[in-house]
Amino acid sequence: RKCILVTRETPLSKIHLKNMLAAEDAGALIMPACPAFYHHPKTIDDLVDMVVARVLDHLEVEHTLAERWSGYDA
């Protein structure tokens, strides 16, 4: 099974970093909850949807929360 930890944003203490490193060493994927702004979010819900969409992408779950980045030429 995949284990994805959506961690808080900064500041991170030494304890946070050590625990995240231990989790990654055990196979977890660490994804800080850092929303993207290239899609020009208009609401807090848009920001939350982007973070959730990234998690779902890594879990290979189909969704309609946000469009995936396809590069500058798309």
N, C-alpha and C positions, 0 to 999 in steps of 0.2 A: 504494500500500500504506500501511497505517497503521503508524506507529512509536510505540510506547508505551514510555517509559522509566520503570521502577519504581525510583525512587531510594531511597537510604538515608534514614534519619531523621536528626534533628539530632545533632550540630551540623554545619551546612553552612558550608564555607569560601567565601571570595569566588570562588575558582576553581570550586568546585562550582556556585555560582549563575550565574557567567558562562557556563559550559558548558551549564547547563540553559536559560538564556535563548537561547543560540545554537541549541540543538536545537529549542526551541519556535519560534524565528524560521524554522527550516527546515521546520516542519510537524509536529514531534513533539508528542505529548501527554505531559506530565510528571505522573506519579502517585506521590507519595511513599508508601512502604509504611507507611501509618498505618491500622491496623485500627480498625474501629468497635466500640463496646461496647454499642450499643443492643439487640443481639440476645443479650446476656448469655452470652458465650463461656465454656465450661467448661474448654477445653484449649487448648494452643498450636496444635494442628491447626485448631481452630475459628477462631482468629485468622488463620492462614495462608490457610485456605479463603476467608475474607471478602475478603482482599486479592486473591487469585487470581480470585474471583468478579467483583470489580469490573473487573479487566482483561478477563476474558472478556465481560462485559457491553459494554464499549466496542468489543470486536472483533466483537460480535454473534454470539458462539458460545453455543449453548444449553448449560446446565449445571444440575446439581442441588446445587452446593456450598453455596449460601446463597439465602435468599429475598430478592428485591429490596424495598427500602423503598418502601412505597406510601402513606405519609403517616400522620398521626395518626388520621384518621377510618376507616382501613381495618380 
